[in-house]
Amino acid sequence: MPLSKTPANNNDHQSSLGLLPWLIGIALSACLLSLALFNSIQVESETQRVKAEVRYTLDHYANTLEKIIGKASASLHAIEVFVRQTPQLDQSSFEQFSTLLAVDNPAIRSLQYAPDGILRFLTNPALNQSAIGLNLYKAQLTAPFLEEAALTGKTIMEGPRELMQGGHALILRYPVFRQRNPNNNQDLMGFAAVLIDFEHLKQKVIEPLEQQGLLVHVQQKSPMDANWQIVHGNPASTLIDPISSTVFFPYGEWAIEVAPKQGWSKPMGLHPYLVLLALITMTIVVWMSLYEYRSRRAMQAAFESARSANELKDKLIANVSHEIRTPLTSINSIAILLDAPGYSAEVQELGKAIKQSSESVHAIVNDLLDLSKIRQGFFRLNNNDFNIDDLIDNTANMLQQQWLQKPGIEPFLLEPQSSQTSYFGDKGRIEQVIQNLISNAFKFTLFGRVTVRIQVVTESRERDQLIVEVSDTGVGIPEQEIERVFDAFYQVDSSLQKRYNGAGLGLAICRQIIEVMGGTIHVRSKPNMGTQFEFRLPLSHGNLNQARTNPVVNKSGRILLQIGETALEPRLVQTLEPDWQVQFLHHSTTHEKILPVHNNARVLLDLPGPFTASKAEWLSQFLDKQASLGQDIVWLGTDLPAIAEKHKLRLLMKPLTRDRLSRAYKHSKQESPVAPEQSQDAPLRLLLAEDNALNAKVFKKLLENRGVSVSCVSNGADALALLTSGNAHFDAVLMDLQMPVMDGLEATRLIRKREELQDLMVYAVSGHVSNSMRNECINIGFTNFITKPFDPDLLIEDIQARLKEQSHTH
């Protein structure tokens, strides 16, 4: 038997030896290939490192350039205001004022003002003597820019130009009108201009880049000329694989491209590795096998670690967000206290600022929670029947709140003309999406308008399609960035947009919510021209009653006379019909008239400030004249001027809707706001169970300021003991869920076991907002669930409504 096996073993051994050269050849080839690949990876890695450094440097100097231009551009608006307020303008006063503007800005070479296009006023007249008296309209290069500025009403940039007085400069020209937003050029007073020293820009931006061994090309284009024009660099040379950055200027943009003079990287030689090759030839096959095995194990371990870390991160986000609500509640409540009457105007303003900041943090916390729910698969919709009129009202309130913070931006709400008003869906989530889009629009819009358009398109007998469009006239989004705006934590990489705060979550959550609801969301945008978001949702018809009754029932009184300076936008007028027949009359034509329509017309005074002496005199005479006629007048604006308060006009804030107008004129004939009727019974008596001493103190103060009697305990056991002692009676209990000794859940379970406490209202107060927690609280026996931070007025209103319902039941 052994003799028969030996040849076979030898043959196997020889066969193995015969394969050895091939194995060595394969190993050598694999080794060389690996070395070449390794070298390529090193070269690419070095290239990417250098590119990252260059990109960082380029972004820094691009941001510097934008700041220089932006700072210089701001002086144009100051000149406009100064020219308007100085009827007898002379060179001395202009030079004195302009010198103050340019004193800390070395980039400004000259500030100028050309009334009627004739250059008459400028800084440094001795150095710019040759330019004084120049008719800009006759300057061949300048005239088209003047016409564009007058037509658009915007800042126009030209240059760099070679100046008559020597040197080169970028020129920013800004049209000065007697009134902003002119309908034509008849109100044009002249042009303000700032000359930015181009050599200064080169010293601050271009030369530092070139000193780092970079070739720099700068090109520009504008809406007037869509072709790129060379600003700096050799037109004949071509940069290899350049890094670029776009800087947006007033009415134009610059593209800055850079690349190293010697190229991005140098190939690394292979000879050191060839020496090592002789030493590792015999072990290469084993090493590669071990390397592959270990790589697979490491990859699997890394995958498991990443998955665990991602789950841990989502849980951490949820828990931290919950914990933030407790201190945030104290901050928000203290801000409400500071904003109350009795404090100085300065303290009230600080309170408003604190409240606004806390609301911003609250919004980010909510976004984090929603993102966490979506990623963990816990996101659920709360579908119910709702009335679309309520959705429109809430949208109008969102626009109003944003407008009050940025009154320079006009809010418009275009509502649908639809007979079907009841739908089945999650109204709260729809409003969350609208709120995020409106907030985003106002955030990235400096001036102009934000328009929300709500449409309803019939799909079938049982279902319609809701279309909501939110558009603005803001900074816009570059085309290459549009597809990424819906990514979580992503913000458009622009130095202009980096100035705005935000976590980059709002749009990502909007898309997730819309897709969960079976809809779609899209965005269209152009830089410096604005952005338009549109989402579409299929909604089934609901079973609620149809639209609310319009308070204005007298058809003869539906004529709305708008007296002001600018007529309402035609699209808005169209949405107000047929409830309102809008007519416009300029206030300057009403000096000797009562009203050009019948006495049943409603008057809408739309007179933005500032109030000159003549305008104030006209307003006083007009209101005195109309008071004797009992004319129905409402004031449109952010607040009432003194003369309007004197005549007890009702204030109506933008945006205008059919229902808002109806409510305004329904109450406008009341002589003064009627205070709510005070209850003759004892004030509300509440028991507050809260272990956080600061929260308890602030809650108590907030509620007591509203006439509520509050008793405080620090845990559920003390609350239960006080309720069962028979020594105190309470209308409701505010129960925190997480407390020492006995938590709110256990305390409420025991309360519901007491027959005498079955009807006692117990409100759960918590920073946890998960649906599972809400459901658990309701199942235990809580009356309602309140999320920190809460609105004390809404809480009191809910308690009083439930008490009234209980009294009717019993």
FIRODREN-292989 format. One record per residue (C-alpha): x, y, z; residue in three letters. Coordinates in steps of 0.2 Angstrom, whole numbers, padded with zeros to 4 digits, always signed. Each point is the difference from the previous one (the first is absolute). Example, Ala and Ser with C-alpha at 12.3 -4.5 7.8 and 13.67 -1.06 7.14 Angstrom:
REM FIRODREN-292989
+0062-0022+0039ALA/+0006+0017-0003SER/
END
This chain:
REM FIRODREN-292989
+0000+0000+0000MET/+0014+0013+0004PRO/+0009-0004-0016LEU/-0016+0003-0010SER/-0002+0018+0008LYS/+0017+0006-0002THR/+0001+0004-0018PRO/-0016+0009+0001ALA/+0006+0011+0014ASN/+0016+0003-0010ASN/-0010+0005-0015ASN/-0010+0012+0010ASP/+0016+0008+0007HIS/+0007+0002-0017GLN/-0016+0007-0006SER/+0001+0013+0014SER/+0018+0004-0004LEU/-0005+0002-0018GLY/-0012+0013+0005LEU/+0012+0010+0011LEU/+0007+0010-0015PRO/-0017+0005-0005TRP/-0005+0004+0017LEU/+0016+0011+0002ILE/-0004+0008-0017GLY/-0018+0003+0005ILE/+0006+0007+0017ALA/+0013+0011-0008LEU/-0013+0007-0012SER/-0012+0003+0014ALA/+0013+0008+0010CYS/+0005+0012-0014LEU/-0018+0004-0004LEU/-0003+0003+0018SER/+0015+0012+0001LEU/-0006+0009-0015ALA/-0017+0001+0007LEU/+0007+0006+0017PHE/+0010+0013-0008ASN/-0015+0006-0010SER/-0010+0001+0016ILE/+0014+0010+0009GLN/+0001+0012-0015VAL/-0019+0002+0000GLU/+0000+0002+0019SER/+0013+0014-0001GLU/-0009+0008-0014THR/-0016+0001+0010GLN/+0009+0006+0015ARG/+0007+0014-0010VAL/-0016+0004-0008LYS/-0009+0001+0017ALA/+0013+0012+0006GLU/-0002+0011-0016VAL/-0019-0001+0001ARG/+0000+0006+0018TYR/+0012+0014-0004THR/-0010+0005-0015LEU/-0017+0000+0010ASP/+0009+0011+0013HIS/+0005+0013-0013TYR/-0016-0001-0009ALA/-0009+0004+0016ASN/+0012+0015+0003THR/-0005+0006-0018LEU/-0018-0001+0004GLU/+0001+0009+0016LYS/+0010+0014-0008ILE/-0013+0003-0013ILE/-0015-0002+0012GLY/+0008+0012+0012LYS/+0002+0013-0014ALA/-0017-0003-0007SER/-0008+0004+0017ALA/+0006+0018-0002SER/-0011+0002-0015LEU/-0016-0002+0010HIS/+0007+0013+0013ALA/+0003+0012-0014ILE/-0018-0003-0006GLU/-0007+0004+0017VAL/+0011+0016+0002PHE/-0004+0007-0017VAL/-0019-0002+0003ARG/+0002+0009+0017GLN/+0011+0014-0007THR/-0010+0010-0012PRO/+0014+0013-0001GLN/+0014-0011-0004LEU/+0017+0007-0003ASP/+0018-0007-0002GLN/+0005+0005+0017SER/-0014-0009+0009SER/+0001-0015-0012PHE/+0019-0002+0002GLU/-0001+0002+0019GLN/-0014-0014+0001PHE/+0009-0011-0013SER/+0017+0001+0009THR/-0008-0007+0016LEU/-0006-0015-0011LEU/+0017-0003-0007ALA/+0011+0003+0015VAL/+0002-0018+0005ASP/-0001-0008-0017ASN/+0016+0002-0010PRO/-0008-0009-0015ALA/-0010+0015-0004ILE/+0008+0012-0012ARG/-0014+0012-0002SER/-0018+0002+0005LEU/-0011+0010-0013GLN/-0017+0006-0004TYR/-0006+0005-0017ALA/-0017+0009+0000PRO/-0009-0002-0016ASP/+0015-0010-0006GLY/+0013+0015+0001ILE/+0014-0004+0012LEU/+0000+0015+0012ARG/+0005-0006+0017PHE/+0014-0012+0005LEU/+0013-0003+0013THR/+0019+0006-0003ASN/-0005+0013-0013PRO/+0018+0006-0002ALA/+0005-0018-0006LEU/-0016-0002-0010ASN/-0001+0017-0008GLN/-0001-0007-0018SER/-0016-0010+0004ALA/-0010+0015+0007ILE/-0014+0005-0011GLY/+0001-0016-0011LEU/-0017-0005-0008ASN/-0001-0018+0004LEU/-0014-0003-0013TYR/+0012+0006-0014LYS/+0014-0012+0006ALA/-0001-0014-0013GLN/+0005-0014+0013LEU/-0010+0007+0015THR/-0017+0004-0008ALA/-0006-0018-0002PRO/+0003-0003+0018PHE/-0009+0016+0005LEU/-0015-0006-0010GLU/+0000-0017+0008GLU/+0001+0007+0018ALA/-0014+0012-0003ALA/-0011-0014-0008LEU/+0003-0013+0014THR/+0003+0012+0015GLY/+0014-0011+0005LYS/+0019+0003+0003THR/+0010-0003-0017ILE/+0018-0004+0000MET/+0012+0004-0015GLU/+0018-0001-0003GLY/+0014-0001+0004PRO/+0001+0016-0009ARG/+0014+0011-0004GLU/-0004+0017+0008LEU/+0002+0017-0008MET/+0010+0006+0015GLN/+0011-0015-0001GLY/+0000-0018+0007GLY/-0013-0014-0001HIS/-0015-0003+0011ALA/-0016-0010+0001LEU/-0015+0012+0000ILE/-0016-0004+0009LEU/-0015+0011-0005ARG/-0016+0001+0009TYR/-0015+0010-0006PRO/-0007+0012+0013VAL/-0019+0003-0001PHE/-0011+0012+0009ARG/-0010-0015+0005GLN/+0006-0019+0001ARG/-0009-0012-0012ASN/-0004+0013-0013PRO/-0012-0004-0014ASN/+0010+0009-0013ASN/+0016+0011-0002ASN/-0009+0017+0003GLN/+0005-0001+0019ASP/+0018-0003-0004LEU/+0011+0013+0008MET/+0017-0007-0005GLY/+0013-0013+0003PHE/+0011-0004+0015ALA/+0017-0008-0004ALA/+0014-0008+0010VAL/+0017-0002-0009LEU/+0010-0015+0007ILE/+0018+0000-0003ASP/+0004-0015-0011PHE/+0018+0000+0005GLU/-0005-0001+0018HIS/-0011-0016-0004LEU/+0015-0007-0009LYS/+0011+0003+0015GLN/-0013-0008+0012LYS/-0006-0015-0010VAL/+0009-0004-0016ILE/+0019+0004+0004GLU/-0001-0011+0016PRO/-0006-0014-0010LEU/+0014+0002-0013GLU/+0013+0002+0013GLN/-0005-0018+0005GLN/+0006-0006-0017GLY/-0018+0000-0008LEU/-0005+0005-0017LEU/-0016+0011+0002VAL/-0013+0003-0013HIS/-0015+0012+0004VAL/-0015+0001-0011GLN/-0016+0009+0002GLN/-0018+0001-0007LYS/-0016+0008+0003SER/-0018+0000-0005PRO/+0004+0013-0013MET/+0014-0011-0008ASP/-0002-0018+0003ALA/+0018-0003-0008ASN/+0015-0002+0011TRP/+0012+0014+0000GLN/+0018-0001+0005ILE/+0004+0011+0015VAL/+0017-0006+0005HIS/+0012-0013-0008GLY/+0007-0005-0016ASN/-0015-0004-0013PRO/+0012-0011-0010ALA/+0005-0012+0014SER/-0011-0014+0006THR/+0000-0006+0018LEU/+0001-0019+0002ILE/-0014-0007+0012ASP/-0003+0017+0009PRO/-0008+0003+0016ILE/-0014+0013-0002SER/-0011+0011+0012SER/-0014+0011-0005THR/-0003+0017+0008VAL/-0017+0008-0002PHE/+0001+0019-0001PHE/-0014+0012-0003PRO/-0008-0004-0017TYR/+0014-0012-0005GLY/+0013-0013+0005GLU/+0019-0004+0000TRP/+0007-0017-0003ALA/+0017-0002+0007ILE/+0011-0015-0006GLU/+0017-0005+0007VAL/+0012-0014-0004ALA/+0018-0002+0006PRO/+0013+0005-0013LYS/+0009-0016+0001GLN/-0015-0011+0000GLY/-0009-0009+0014TRP/+0013-0014+0005SER/+0016-0009-0006LYS/+0000-0018-0003PRO/+0009-0010+0013MET/+0014-0012-0005GLY/-0001-0019+0001LEU/+0018-0004+0003HIS/-0001-0001+0019PRO/-0014-0012-0001TYR/+0009-0011-0013LEU/+0014-0003+0013VAL/-0013-0005+0013LEU/-0008-0012-0014LEU/+0015-0012+0001ALA/-0003-0002+0019LEU/-0019-0003+0000ILE/-0001-0011-0016THR/-0001-0016+0010MET/-0013+0006+0011THR/-0011+0010-0011ILE/-0013-0013-0003VAL/-0002-0004+0018VAL/+0000+0019+0004TRP/-0014+0004-0012MET/-0011-0015+0006SER/+0002+0006+0018LEU/-0003+0018-0005TYR/-0016-0004-0010GLU/-0006-0011+0015TYR/+0004+0014+0012ARG/-0008+0013-0011SER/-0016-0009-0001ARG/+0000-0002+0019ARG/+0004+0018+0002ALA/-0013+0006-0012MET/-0013-0011+0008GLN/+0005+0007+0017ALA/+0000+0018-0006ALA/-0018-0003-0008PHE/-0007-0007+0016GLU/+0009+0014+0010SER/-0007+0013-0012ALA/-0018-0007+0001ARG/+0001+0000+0019SER/+0007+0017+0001ALA/-0014+0007-0012ASN/-0013-0008+0011GLU/+0009+0007+0016LEU/+0001+0017-0009LYS/-0019+0000-0003ASP/-0004-0005+0017LYS/+0012+0013+0007LEU/-0008+0014-0011ILE/-0018-0005+0006ALA/+0006-0001+0019ASN/+0010+0017-0001VAL/-0015+0008-0009SER/-0012-0005+0014HIS/+0012+0006+0013GLU/+0003+0017-0008ILE/-0019+0003+0001ARG/+0001+0002+0019THR/+0012+0015+0001PRO/-0008+0007-0016LEU/-0016+0000+0009THR/+0007+0011+0014SER/+0008+0012-0013ILE/-0016+0001-0010ASN/-0010+0004+0015SER/+0011+0013+0007ILE/+0000+0008-0017ALA/-0019+0001+0001ILE/+0001+0008+0017LEU/+0012+0013-0006LEU/-0011+0004-0015ASP/-0015+0004+0012ALA/-0007+0017+0003PRO/+0008+0009+0015GLY/+0018-0001-0006TYR/+0009+0013-0010SER/+0000-0001-0019ALA/+0019-0005+0000GLU/-0004-0015+0012VAL/-0015-0005-0011GLN/+0011+0001-0016GLU/+0013-0011+0009LEU/-0014-0012+0005GLY/-0006-0001-0018LYS/+0018-0003-0006ALA/+0002-0014+0013ILE/-0017-0008-0005LYS/+0005+0001-0019GLN/+0016-0009+0004SER/-0008-0013+0011SER/-0013-0004-0014GLU/+0014-0002-0013SER/+0009-0013+0012VAL/-0017-0008+0003HIS/-0002-0001-0019ALA/+0017-0008-0002ILE/-0004-0013+0014VAL/-0016-0004-0008ASN/+0009-0003-0017ASP/+0013-0011+0009LEU/-0014-0010+0007LEU/-0009-0002-0016ASP/+0016-0005-0009LEU/+0003-0013+0014SER/-0018-0007-0002LYS/+0002-0002-0018ILE/+0017-0009+0000ARG/-0006-0012+0014GLN/-0017-0003-0009GLY/-0010+0007+0014PHE/-0008+0014-0011PHE/-0019+0000+0000ARG/-0013+0011-0008LEU/-0015+0006+0010ASN/-0014+0000-0013ASN/-0016+0009+0004ASN/-0013+0010-0009ASP/+0004+0018-0001PHE/-0006+0016-0008ASN/+0011+0008-0014ILE/-0006+0017+0007ASP/+0009-0004+0016ASP/+0016-0004-0010LEU/-0001+0016-0010ILE/-0003+0010+0016ASP/+0015-0008+0009ASN/+0011+0003-0016THR/-0005+0018+0000ALA/+0005+0001+0019ASN/+0017-0008-0005MET/+0003+0013-0013LEU/-0005+0014+0012GLN/+0012-0005+0013GLN/+0014-0001-0012GLN/-0005+0017-0008TRP/+0000+0008+0018LEU/+0018-0005+0002GLN/+0005+0006-0018LYS/-0013+0013-0005PRO/+0011+0005-0016GLY/-0006-0016-0008ILE/-0018+0000-0007GLU/-0010-0016+0005PRO/-0014-0006-0012PHE/-0012-0015+0002LEU/-0010-0005-0015LEU/-0014-0011+0005GLU/-0010-0012-0010PRO/-0018+0002-0007GLN/-0007-0017+0005SER/-0016-0007+0006SER/+0007-0015+0009GLN/+0008+0005+0016THR/+0000-0016+0011SER/+0015-0012-0002TYR/+0007-0015+0009PHE/+0019+0001+0004GLY/+0013+0006+0012ASP/-0003+0018+0001LYS/+0014+0003+0013GLY/+0013-0008-0011ARG/-0006+0010-0016ILE/+0002+0016+0010GLU/+0017-0005+0006GLN/+0006-0002-0018VAL/-0008+0017-0004ILE/+0008+0008+0015GLN/+0017-0007-0004ASN/-0001+0007-0018LEU/-0007+0017+0005ILE/+0014+0002+0013SER/+0013-0006-0013ASN/-0007+0013-0013ALA/+0001+0015+0013PHE/+0017-0006+0006LYS/+0008+0001-0017PHE/-0009+0016-0007THR/+0007+0017+0004LEU/-0014+0010-0008PHE/-0014-0003-0012GLY/-0014-0012+0003ARG/-0005-0018+0006VAL/-0015-0007-0008THR/-0010-0015+0006VAL/-0013-0007-0013ARG/-0012-0014+0006ILE/-0009-0009-0014GLN/-0012-0015+0000VAL/-0002-0010-0016VAL/-0014-0013-0002THR/+0007-0018-0003GLU/-0016-0010+0003SER/-0017+0000+0009ARG/+0009-0005+0016GLU/+0017+0008-0001ARG/+0008+0016-0005ASP/+0018+0006-0001GLN/+0007+0014+0011LEU/+0013+0010-0008ILE/+0010+0012+0011VAL/+0013+0012-0008GLU/+0012+0011+0010VAL/+0010+0012-0010SER/+0012+0014+0004ASP/+0011+0013-0008THR/+0015-0005+0011GLY/+0018-0005-0004VAL/-0005-0016-0009GLY/+0010-0016-0002ILE/+0013-0005-0013PRO/-0005-0013-0012GLU/+0013-0012+0005GLN/-0006+0001+0018GLU/-0019-0002-0002ILE/-0001-0019+0001GLU/+0009+0000+0017ARG/-0010+0013+0009VAL/-0011-0014+0007PHE/+0014-0010+0008ASP/+0001+0000+0019ALA/+0013+0012+0007PHE/+0004+0007-0017TYR/+0002+0019-0003GLN/+0003+0008-0017VAL/+0019+0003+0000ASP/-0001+0019-0004SER/+0008+0013+0011SER/-0016+0010-0001LEU/-0011-0013+0006GLN/+0013-0005+0014LYS/-0005+0016+0008ARG/-0017-0007+0005TYR/-0003-0012+0015ASN/-0008-0017-0001GLY/+0004-0018+0002ALA/-0004-0005-0017GLY/-0014-0012+0005LEU/-0016+0009-0005GLY/-0001-0004-0019LEU/+0006-0018+0003ALA/-0014-0003+0012ILE/-0012+0009-0012CYS/+0004-0013-0013ARG/-0002-0015+0012GLN/-0017+0006+0006ILE/-0006+0004-0018ILE/+0006-0017-0006GLU/-0008-0009+0015VAL/-0017+0008-0004MET/+0001-0006-0018GLY/+0005+0017-0008GLY/+0014+0008-0009THR/+0011+0016+0003ILE/+0010+0009-0013HIS/+0011+0016+0000VAL/+0004+0012-0014ARG/+0013+0014+0002SER/+0011+0012-0008LYS/+0014+0009+0009PRO/-0004+0018+0005ASN/-0018-0002-0007MET/-0009-0011+0013GLY/-0005-0017+0004THR/-0017-0009-0002GLN/-0005-0016+0010PHE/-0015-0010-0005GLU/-0008-0015+0008PHE/-0015-0010-0005ARG/-0010-0011+0012LEU/-0015-0012-0004PRO/-0013+0003+0013LEU/-0017-0009+0002SER/-0016+0009+0003HIS/-0004+0002+0019GLY/-0017+0000+0009ASN/+0001+0017+0009LEU/-0012+0014-0004ASN/+0004+0011-0015GLN/+0008+0017+0000ALA/-0003+0012+0014ARG/-0014+0013-0002THR/+0007+0016-0007ASN/-0003+0014+0013PRO/-0003+0013-0014VAL/-0018-0006-0005VAL/-0005+0017-0008ASN/+0004-0001-0018LYS/-0001+0018-0002SER/+0014+0003+0013GLY/+0012-0011-0009ARG/+0009+0014-0010ILE/+0017+0003+0007LEU/+0008+0017-0003LEU/+0019-0001+0002GLN/+0007+0017+0003ILE/+0019+0001+0000GLY/+0015+0002-0011GLU/+0001-0017-0010THR/-0015-0011-0006ALA/-0001-0018+0006LEU/+0008-0013-0011GLU/-0013-0006-0013PRO/+0002-0018+0005ARG/-0004+0005+0018LEU/-0015+0010-0006VAL/-0006-0015-0010GLN/+0001-0012+0015THR/-0011+0012+0011LEU/-0014+0000-0013GLU/-0015-0004+0000PRO/+0000+0005+0019ASP/+0008+0017-0003TRP/-0001+0012-0015GLN/+0017+0009+0002VAL/+0002+0018-0006GLN/+0016+0010+0002PHE/+0001+0019+0003LEU/+0016+0009+0002HIS/+0000+0010+0016HIS/+0005+0016-0008SER/-0016+0001-0011THR/-0012+0000+0015THR/+0004+0017+0008HIS/-0017+0007-0006GLU/-0010-0016-0001LYS/-0010-0010+0012ILE/+0000-0016-0009LEU/-0002-0004-0018PRO/-0011-0015+0003VAL/-0016-0003+0010HIS/-0001+0001+0019ASN/+0000-0019+0003ASN/+0018-0001-0006ALA/+0013-0006+0012ARG/+0016+0011+0001VAL/+0017-0008+0001LEU/+0014+0013+0004LEU/+0016-0007-0006ASP/+0013+0014+0004LEU/+0017-0006+0004PRO/+0012+0012+0009GLY/+0009+0011+0001PRO/-0014+0013+0004PHE/+0005+0017-0007THR/-0008+0016+0006ALA/-0011+0001-0015SER/-0005-0019+0001LYS/-0004+0002+0019ALA/-0011+0015-0003GLU/-0009-0008-0014TRP/-0003-0016+0010LEU/-0007+0011+0015SER/-0012+0009-0011GLN/-0005-0015-0009PHE/-0004-0010+0016LEU/-0009+0015+0007ASP/-0011+0002-0015LYS/-0004-0019-0001GLN/-0004-0001+0019ALA/-0016+0010-0003SER/-0006-0012-0013LEU/+0003-0015+0010GLY/+0011-0008-0013GLN/+0006-0017+0003ASP/+0020+0002+0000ILE/+0014-0013+0004VAL/+0018+0004+0000TRP/+0012-0012-0009LEU/+0018+0000+0008GLY/+0011-0007+0014THR/-0007+0013+0013ASP/-0012+0015+0002LEU/+0007+0017-0001PRO/-0006+0012+0013ALA/-0013+0009-0011ILE/-0008-0017-0005ALA/-0001-0005+0019GLU/-0008+0016+0003LYS/-0014-0004-0012HIS/-0001-0018+0007LYS/+0004-0009-0016LEU/+0002-0018-0001ARG/+0018-0007-0004LEU/+0001-0014-0014LEU/+0017-0008-0003MET/+0006-0008-0016LYS/-0003-0011-0009PRO/-0017+0004-0006LEU/-0013-0014-0002THR/-0019-0001-0002ARG/-0003-0006+0017ASP/+0012+0013+0008ARG/-0008+0014-0008LEU/-0017-0006+0005SER/+0004-0002+0018ARG/+0009+0018+0000ALA/-0016+0008-0006TYR/-0011-0010+0011LYS/+0008+0008+0015HIS/+0006+0016-0007SER/-0016+0009+0006LYS/+0003-0004+0018GLN/+0005+0016+0009GLU/+0013-0010+0009SER/+0006-0018+0003PRO/-0012-0008+0012VAL/+0009-0008+0015ALA/-0005-0018+0003PRO/-0013-0002+0013GLU/+0008-0004+0017GLN/-0006-0015+0009SER/-0010+0004+0016GLN/+0007-0017+0007ASP/+0016-0002+0009ALA/+0016-0001-0010PRO/+0006-0016-0007LEU/+0009-0011+0013ARG/+0014-0010-0007LEU/+0012-0013+0008LEU/+0017+0000-0008LEU/+0011-0016+0003ALA/+0018+0005-0006GLU/+0016-0005+0007ASP/+0011+0013-0009ASN/-0001+0015+0012ALA/+0004+0013-0014LEU/-0014-0007-0011ASN/-0012-0001+0014ALA/+0003+0018+0005LYS/-0001+0007-0017VAL/-0016-0010-0004PHE/-0008+0006+0016LYS/+0004+0018-0004LYS/-0006-0001-0018LEU/-0017-0008+0005LEU/-0002+0012+0015GLU/+0002+0015-0011ASN/-0015-0006-0010ARG/-0011-0001+0016GLY/+0003-0019+0004VAL/+0003-0006+0018SER/+0014-0013-0001VAL/+0006-0012+0014SER/+0017-0009-0003CYS/+0007-0017+0005VAL/+0016-0008-0005SER/-0005-0018-0003ASN/-0015-0012-0004GLY/-0001-0006+0018ALA/-0003+0018+0007ASP/-0013+0003-0013ALA/-0009-0015+0004LEU/+0000+0003+0019ALA/-0006+0018-0003LEU/-0014-0005-0011LEU/-0006-0014+0012THR/+0002+0010+0016SER/-0017+0009-0003GLY/+0008+0017+0005ASN/+0001+0007-0018ALA/-0010+0000-0015HIS/+0007+0002-0018PHE/-0007+0002-0017ASP/+0014-0008-0009ALA/+0017-0008+0003VAL/+0016+0003-0010LEU/+0010-0015+0002MET/+0018-0002-0006ASP/+0004-0018-0005LEU/+0018-0002+0006GLN/+0001+0004+0019MET/+0009-0008+0015PRO/-0009-0010+0014VAL/-0015-0003-0012MET/-0001+0004-0018ASP/-0015+0008-0009GLY/-0006-0016-0008LEU/-0001-0010+0016GLU/-0008+0015+0009ALA/-0013+0002-0013THR/-0004-0019+0001ARG/-0003+0001+0018LEU/-0011+0016-0002ILE/-0011-0009-0012ARG/-0003-0014+0012LYS/-0008+0013+0012ARG/-0018+0002-0003GLU/-0001+0018+0006GLU/+0014+0005-0012LEU/-0007-0009-0016GLN/-0006+0017-0008ASP/+0016+0010+0005LEU/+0009+0006-0015MET/+0018-0006+0000VAL/+0012+0007-0014TYR/+0016-0008-0004ALA/+0014+0012-0002VAL/+0016-0007-0008SER/+0014+0003-0012GLY/-0003-0017-0008HIS/-0010+0001-0016VAL/-0001-0017-0006SER/-0017-0008-0005ASN/+0004-0015+0011SER/+0001+0012+0015MET/-0015+0009-0005ARG/-0010-0016-0002ASN/+0006-0007+0017GLU/-0005+0016+0009CYS/-0018+0000-0008ILE/-0002-0018+0005ASN/+0005+0003+0018ILE/-0013+0013+0002GLY/+0008+0017-0004PHE/-0012+0013-0007THR/+0012+0008-0012ASN/+0018+0000-0005PHE/+0010+0016+0000ILE/+0018+0002-0007THR/+0013+0011+0007LYS/+0001+0014-0002PRO/-0018+0004+0000PHE/-0011+0016-0003ASP/-0008+0004+0017PRO/-0015+0009-0009ASP/-0004-0015-0010LEU/+0001-0011+0015LEU/-0012+0011+0010ILE/-0012+0001-0015GLU/+0000-0019-0001ASP/-0003-0003+0019ILE/-0014+0013+0000GLN/-0008-0008-0016ALA/+0000-0017+0009ARG/-0007+0007+0016LEU/-0014+0008-0009LYS/-0003-0017-0009GLU/+0000-0009+0016GLN/-0013+0012+0008SER/-0012-0002-0014HIS/+0002-0019+0001THR/-0004+0000+0019HIS/
END
